[in-house]
């Protein structure tokens, strides 16, 4: 149902008793529209009701003991309505004099407004792009080779990454990633996708976990040993998992970090005389920080 009740462009105070202030949010022609507005106000955390006068259903919020409390409620209601409406009409607060008590008038018993509800814990965007960098560590398995390497291969390096992601739900999202890992001896170019679950907000932080699958290319920058021949590059499928956390600094920009563990099988074959031996880079770990733009 369209929120026709927002077509009303006045917000003012009315009083049912000498010490009680009520904020009139709108007046509509049908009871259904009034009920819809009451439900919306309840979602915002306000206690409200409707009253029929002159063939119109007036939606009132309150009661408030002081005019100051009512003024604060007006500001909060305007803020909530502005967030709900892309282009809300201007809201003008107007003060109305208190009604005099009649002999037959009775104070309307309305419960005190409840405490404001906490906003939804998920900051939900449909898509994002990101960039991150950090440190990397590669494990080398030399158990199958008896050949002495010309120098001990470097295991520590730098990791750079670009990513694009899309939210399937407010908690589940998938990404496409390109990662570049640079060591002194070798470079890795990794392309993969990840499927992640982001938990609800915990102290302004959104933890998440994910699974990864993709493909990797390893390129040697120099010969691994002094030999007749050796492989200069290797290709391997990769898979693994990651654990991270995201924190929004602004509405659309977030800071995130993660730890990732990837399993790979990059083989380097070395031919010395009539013998061929091999060793492998079998895992990659990295800890990165980055920024995401959410839209």
Rosetta blueprint (number, residue, H / E / L):
1 X L
2 X L
3 X L
4 X H
5 X H
6 X H
7 X H
8 X L
9 X L
10 X E
11 X E
12 X E
13 X E
14 X E
15 X E
16 X E
17 X E
18 X L
19 X L
20 X E
21 X E
22 X E
23 X E
24 X E
25 X E
26 X E
27 X E
28 X E
29 X L
30 X L
31 X H
32 X H
33 X H
34 X H
35 X H
36 X H
37 X H
38 X H
39 X H
40 X H
41 X H
42 X H
43 X H
44 X H
45 X L
46 X L
47 X L
48 X E
49 X E
50 X E
51 X E
52 X E
53 X E
54 X L
55 X L
56 X E
57 X E
58 X E
59 X E
60 X E
61 X E
62 X E
63 X E
64 X E
65 X L
66 X L
67 X H
68 X H
69 X H
70 X H
71 X H
72 X H
73 X H
74 X H
75 X H
76 X H
77 X H
78 X H
79 X H
80 X H
81 X H
82 X H
83 X H
84 X H
85 X L
86 X L
87 X L
88 X L
89 X L
90 X L
91 X L
92 X E
93 X E
94 X E
95 X L
96 X L
97 X L
98 X L
99 X L
100 X L
101 X L
102 X L
103 X L
104 X L
105 X L
106 X L
107 X L
108 X L
109 X L
110 X L
111 X L
112 X L
113 X L
114 X L
115 X L
116 X L
117 X L
118 X L
119 X L
120 X L
121 X L
122 X L
123 X L
124 X L
125 X L
126 X L
127 X E
128 X E
129 X E
130 X E
131 X E
132 X E
133 X E
134 X E
135 X E
136 X E
137 X E
138 X E
139 X E
140 X E
141 X E
142 X L
143 X L
144 X L
145 X L
146 X L
147 X L
148 X L
149 X L
150 X L
151 X L
152 X L
153 X L
154 X L
155 X L
156 X E
157 X E
158 X E
159 X E
160 X E
161 X E
162 X E
163 X E
164 X E
165 X E
166 X E
167 X E
168 X L
169 X L
170 X L
171 X L
172 X E
173 X E
174 X E
175 X E
176 X E
177 X E
178 X E
179 X E
180 X E
181 X E
182 X E
183 X L
184 X L
185 X L
186 X E
187 X E
188 X E
189 X E
190 X E
191 X E
192 X E
193 X E
194 X E
195 X E
196 X E
197 X E
198 X E
199 X L
200 X L
201 X L
202 X E
203 X L
204 X L
205 X E
206 X E
207 X E
208 X E
209 X E
210 X E
211 X E
212 X E
213 X E
214 X E
215 X E
216 X E
217 X E
218 X E
219 X E
220 X E
221 X L
222 X L
223 X L
224 X L
225 X L
226 X L
227 X L
228 X L
229 X E
230 X E
231 X L
232 X L
233 X E
234 X E
235 X E
236 X E
237 X E
238 X E
239 X E
240 X E
241 X E
242 X E
243 X E
244 X E
245 X E
246 X E
247 X E
248 X E
249 X L
250 X L
251 X L
252 X L
253 X E
254 X E
255 X E
256 X E
257 X E
258 X E
259 X E
260 X E
261 X E
262 X E
263 X E
264 X E
265 X E
266 X E
267 X E
268 X E
269 X E
270 X E
271 X E
272 X E
273 X L
274 X L
275 X E
276 X E
277 X E
278 X E
279 X E
280 X E
281 X E
282 X E
283 X E
284 X E
285 X E
286 X E
287 X E
288 X E
289 X E
290 X E
291 X E
292 X E
293 X E
294 X E
295 X L
